[in-house]
Amino acid sequence: MTAVIINLDETKKIVLDINHQCALLGLKAVEYRTGKQKMRCWLPDNIKKLLIDEHQRPEDEKTHLTLVKYFGGPGTWWFSEFDPEDEVFFGKAEIQEKEFGYTSMQDLRNTSILAPCLWIERDFWFVPTPLEEV
């Protein structure tokens, strides 16, 4: 089996470009009625594909590069993988303390913290970082 060559700089550039495009949308990135970020900005297809690719890599070839960061209320989540079958992210979360684990996309997406208008958002200014450094 040949090793998959991963260009981390190119991956970072893709994520930063997508983040910049979403940030430029401003209020257009938010659903008017719910206040939640639109799915195309909350989890863009290109970033989702990178997360799935990382999930499908053999363990010894994983980059463990955090590609998305979400925040809201008392929590922050950093993810490096997405399992499309179970629709769960893998990464690190900090609610009271930082810990590695899995988080359901549906639970995270539909969570309203403290008030109906305070949703979990994707950080458009986040720079991809190795998971162990966040």
C-alpha positions as CSV (number, residue, x, y, z in Angstrom):
1,M,0.0,0.0,0.0
2,T,1.4,3.4,-1.0
3,A,1.4,6.2,1.5
4,V,-1.0,9.1,0.9
5,I,0.9,12.3,0.4
6,I,-0.8,15.1,2.3
7,N,0.1,18.7,1.6
8,L,-0.7,20.4,5.0
9,D,0.1,23.9,3.6
10,E,-2.4,23.4,0.8
11,T,-5.0,22.1,3.2
12,K,-4.5,25.1,5.5
13,K,-4.9,27.4,2.5
14,I,-8.1,25.8,1.4
15,V,-9.6,26.2,4.9
16,L,-8.4,29.8,5.3
17,D,-9.9,30.7,1.8
18,I,-13.2,29.2,2.7
19,N,-13.2,30.9,6.1
20,H,-12.5,34.2,4.5
21,Q,-15.3,33.7,2.0
22,C,-17.8,33.0,4.8
23,A,-16.6,35.9,6.9
24,L,-17.2,38.2,3.9
25,L,-20.8,37.2,3.8
26,G,-21.4,38.8,7.1
27,L,-25.1,38.7,8.0
28,K,-25.8,36.7,4.8
29,A,-24.1,33.7,6.5
30,V,-26.9,33.6,9.1
31,E,-30.5,32.3,8.7
32,Y,-32.8,35.2,9.2
33,R,-35.5,33.3,11.1
34,T,-33.4,31.1,13.4
35,G,-30.2,33.2,13.8
36,K,-28.1,30.0,13.1
37,Q,-25.3,30.1,10.6
38,K,-26.4,28.7,7.3
39,M,-25.1,25.2,6.7
40,R,-23.0,26.3,3.7
41,C,-20.9,28.4,6.2
42,W,-21.4,26.2,9.3
43,L,-19.8,23.2,7.6
44,P,-18.8,24.0,4.0
45,D,-18.7,21.0,1.6
46,N,-14.9,21.5,0.9
47,I,-14.0,21.4,4.6
48,K,-16.4,18.5,5.2
49,K,-14.6,16.5,2.5
50,L,-11.2,17.3,4.1
51,L,-12.6,16.1,7.5
52,I,-14.0,12.9,5.9
53,D,-10.7,12.2,4.1
54,E,-8.8,12.5,7.4
55,H,-11.3,10.1,9.0
56,Q,-10.8,7.5,6.3
57,R,-7.0,7.6,6.4
58,P,-5.2,4.7,8.2
59,E,-4.3,5.7,11.7
60,D,-0.6,5.9,11.0
61,E,-1.2,8.4,8.1
62,K,-3.6,10.8,10.0
63,T,-2.5,14.5,10.2
64,H,-4.5,15.3,13.3
65,L,-4.9,18.8,11.9
66,T,-7.8,20.7,13.3
67,L,-9.8,22.1,10.4
68,V,-12.8,23.6,12.1
69,K,-13.5,25.4,15.4
70,Y,-17.0,25.9,16.8
71,F,-17.9,28.0,19.9
72,G,-21.0,29.0,21.8
73,G,-22.0,29.6,25.4
74,P,-19.5,27.9,27.7
75,G,-18.0,25.5,25.1
76,T,-15.4,25.4,22.3
77,W,-14.9,22.5,20.0
78,W,-12.0,21.8,17.6
79,F,-12.4,19.0,15.0
80,S,-10.0,17.1,12.8
81,E,-12.3,14.3,11.5
82,F,-15.9,13.7,10.4
83,D,-17.5,10.2,10.1
84,P,-20.2,10.6,7.4
85,E,-21.9,7.3,8.3
86,D,-22.6,8.2,11.9
87,E,-22.4,12.0,11.4
88,V,-20.0,12.5,14.2
89,F,-16.9,14.7,14.5
90,F,-13.7,13.7,16.3
91,G,-11.6,16.2,18.0
92,K,-11.2,18.1,21.3
93,A,-13.8,19.9,23.3
94,E,-13.5,22.4,26.2
95,I,-16.5,22.9,28.3
96,Q,-15.1,22.7,31.8
97,E,-11.8,21.1,30.7
98,K,-10.3,20.0,27.4
99,E,-10.8,16.4,26.4
100,F,-10.7,14.3,23.2
101,G,-13.8,12.6,21.9
102,Y,-16.7,12.4,19.5
103,T,-19.5,14.9,19.1
104,S,-22.7,14.4,17.1
105,M,-23.1,17.0,14.3
106,Q,-26.9,17.0,14.9
107,D,-26.5,17.6,18.6
108,L,-24.0,20.4,18.1
109,R,-26.0,22.0,15.2
110,N,-29.3,22.0,17.1
111,T,-28.0,23.1,20.5
112,S,-29.2,26.4,21.8
113,I,-27.2,27.5,24.8
114,L,-28.8,29.7,27.5
115,A,-31.2,31.4,25.1
116,P,-33.0,30.4,21.9
117,C,-31.0,32.9,19.9
118,L,-27.5,31.8,21.0
119,W,-26.3,29.1,18.7
120,I,-23.1,27.2,18.2
121,E,-21.1,29.0,15.5
122,R,-18.1,28.2,13.4
123,D,-15.1,30.5,13.9
124,F,-14.3,32.0,10.5
125,W,-11.0,33.4,11.8
126,F,-9.6,30.1,13.0
127,V,-6.3,29.0,11.5
128,P,-5.9,25.2,11.1
129,T,-3.7,23.9,13.9
130,P,-2.5,20.5,15.1
131,L,-5.1,19.0,17.4
132,E,-2.6,18.6,20.3
133,E,-1.9,22.4,20.2
134,V,-5.4,23.6,20.8
